[in-house]
Amino acid sequence: MSDPRPKIILQAHATRSKVALAVLLHSKDRGARDLKKPFGALIAGAVLAVVILVGFYVAGRLGAMSH
């Protein structure tokens, strides 16, 4: 039987190369570590959630006033 270690090493290298290429092609000035920090998206999502909740609150109040 053949030793599977060289194949595993080649697969790991190919995976790292693909990840590095994807980061290089699809990010602007951010590195791989910056991609793991989604604070901007987290804050934007929280702001959007608050806006939606305020919209539902206002719509409910307006609906209650019309009855």
C-alpha atoms as one frame of an Amber mdcrd trajectory, in Angstrom:
protein
   0.000   0.000   0.000   1.179   3.482  -0.699   1.792   6.114   1.951  -1.136
   8.647   1.993   0.904  11.440   3.612   2.262  13.016   0.383  -1.251  13.171
  -1.066  -2.598  14.829   2.088   0.228  17.366   2.053  -0.463  18.217  -1.590
  -4.189  18.600  -0.889  -3.507  20.899   2.078  -1.171  23.028  -0.033  -3.758
  23.255  -2.817  -6.428  24.313  -0.311  -4.198  26.997   1.211  -3.311  28.249
  -2.266  -6.975  28.499  -3.265  -7.855  30.365  -0.077  -4.966  32.785  -0.551
  -5.982  33.411  -4.160  -9.614  33.994  -3.159  -8.557  36.497  -0.500  -6.296
  38.246  -2.974  -8.949  38.450  -5.678 -12.032  39.227  -3.626 -10.843  41.558
  -0.913  -9.751  45.123  -1.307  -7.197  46.124   1.289  -8.107  43.495   3.847
  -6.099  40.465   4.799  -7.256  37.024   5.850  -7.385  38.028   9.522  -9.550
  41.036   8.728 -12.019  38.812   6.910 -12.612  36.922  10.151 -13.708  40.114
  11.925 -17.288  40.813  10.809 -17.855  43.786  13.102 -18.906  46.101  10.273
 -21.555  43.683   9.050 -22.636  43.005  12.633 -23.171  46.707  13.334 -24.989
  47.219  10.017 -27.264  44.273  10.800 -28.020  45.616  14.271 -28.875  49.064
  12.869 -31.118  47.495  10.242 -32.887  45.406  12.892 -33.531  48.512  15.024
 -34.915  50.400  12.011 -37.269  47.506  11.212 -38.443  47.256  14.827 -39.101
  51.002  14.994 -41.046  50.733  11.728 -43.241  47.957  13.156 -43.790  49.967
  16.344 -44.810  53.085  14.446 -47.085  51.075  12.126 -48.736  49.455  15.141
 -49.298  52.787  16.832 -50.772  54.281  13.658 -53.029  51.248  13.243 -54.209
  51.545  16.844 -54.991  55.239  16.381 -57.215  54.603  13.359 -59.579  52.263
  15.284
